[in-house]
Amino acid sequence: MEKTVVELFAGVGGFRIGLNHIKRENKSYSEENNFEFLWVNQWEPSTKTQEAFDCYKTHFGNEKNELINKDISLISKKDIPNHTLLVGGFPCQDYSVAHSLKHEKGIEGKKGVLWRQIYEVLLTKKPPFVLLENVDRLLKSPSKQRGRDFGIILKSFDIAGYFVQWKVINAADYGMPQRRRRIYIFASKKSTKYSKKMKKKDILEILNNESIFAKTFKAEQILNYKEYDLTIYDNQVDVSTDFKASFENYGIMMNGKIYTSKYIPVVEEPIKLKQIIEKNVDEKYFLSTIDQEKFKYLRGSKKIERQRNDGTTYFYSEGSMSPYDSLDLPGRTMLTSEGTINRSTHIILDPEKNKLRKLTPIECERLNQFPDNWTEGMPDRKRYFMMGNALVTGIISKIGDEIYKIIDKED
Ligand SMILES: C[S@@+](CC[C@H](N)C(=O)[O-])C[C@H]1O[C@@H](n2cnc3c(N)ncnc32)[C@H](O)[C@@H]1O
């Protein structure tokens, strides 16, 4: 089996950086070429300009791969080349924690339906292995029918003939510089040697020792698990109507049976903000007195009276945050609004000037373990946005190394 890859929803290439351990060395990028990327798709529906695609093309445009800047739903899946590994961080806006519950639409919402695009690829191209990333909220959404969305995803994998494993991983628990908690989903076609080998094993043995996540991210021993049965539903529509589950942060699905368990990570010392910050930072990243006041208000505790659609009122309240982020901790979760005047934007006390400032785009790239200046060339606000959308590439490197070994053992 060749180590060929198709990357969907590619953004600025986090999966590729992770899988191929791309590092920056003296301004030229070295790619280990572990995995051969054949076909890549990225299209930003909300803007005319296509900065993410342009960035991807700058780095990989000269290589032997097809880069497609077109809405994935307009592409016939037959036109995608055969490949061994399908990867992608499919858009998560609809169940993102950044939105209030009122706006939550879940997988049936406008962007959520992009899952169907992945499903079509599974049915048409039947890739032996799949690696996906999403927000951890996916396990719980929508709030009125907990677990429905992830149930639909698992049912789709089951119909397409896959064995599925998932784990919610906080990158900072495993020595990385950002407290970014995301769900990683690894699926293998039932016909692979790998899936057949797994099928013979005991569930606790898989959860504790054999799963791709047990091999890559150390955890405390698991003693029990919950079960859910998807075989009683004929299709995704039935799941969508009736299925509810309280999924834990770790689990597998085999032949339509779900086994899920809460895992506790064996944590490693994280990289701290002080280890990734730049020196001699440009004055434009320092806060003006007015902005300092704005951030003080945003990060402070407050209780605000708001009005519902029916005219009744309620109090929205939030607690206080520290006035600026500790340099002795890894970063918090970076959102696409990073860099704007927003409660979630990182603010640090610059140790050289003893003044408050935002993170620089390079520091944000480092929070995701991207090579420095990967997104150079686009406006700063876009650079922050791209990093808010991207992932901590070290996680993908670890999972990718294990996938590499798994593929090596296939015929
Ligand atoms: C969560 S981001 C993935 C980021 C990526 N993993 C990275 O490292 O940069 C999802 C991406 O899907 C893209 N996207 C959204 N709708 C799309 C569509 N209809 N067709 C293709 N790409 C789409 C967005 O522009 C965004 O870059």
The ligand as an ORCA input file, in Angstrom:
! r2SCAN-3c Opt
* xyz 0 1
  C     -11.233     24.144     10.287
  S     -10.537     24.773      8.831
  C      -9.239     23.627      8.531
  C      -7.887     24.221      8.754
  C      -6.718     23.343      8.386
  N      -6.703     22.078      9.086
  C      -5.402     24.071      8.631
  O      -4.492     23.507      9.193
  O      -5.299     25.241      8.241
  C     -11.721     24.365      7.588
  C     -11.383     24.827      6.193
  O     -12.415     24.409      5.288
  C     -12.580     25.407      4.294
  N     -13.922     25.256      3.673
  C     -15.099     25.700      4.168
  N     -16.115     25.396      3.320
  C     -15.549     24.736      2.267
  C     -16.071     24.171      1.069
  N     -17.371     24.239      0.791
  N     -15.224     23.566      0.203
  C     -13.892     23.502      0.487
  N     -13.331     24.031      1.605
  C     -14.155     24.640      2.484
  C     -12.387     26.708      5.056
  O     -11.996     27.760      4.201
  C     -11.288     26.337      6.064
  O     -10.016     26.653      5.566
*
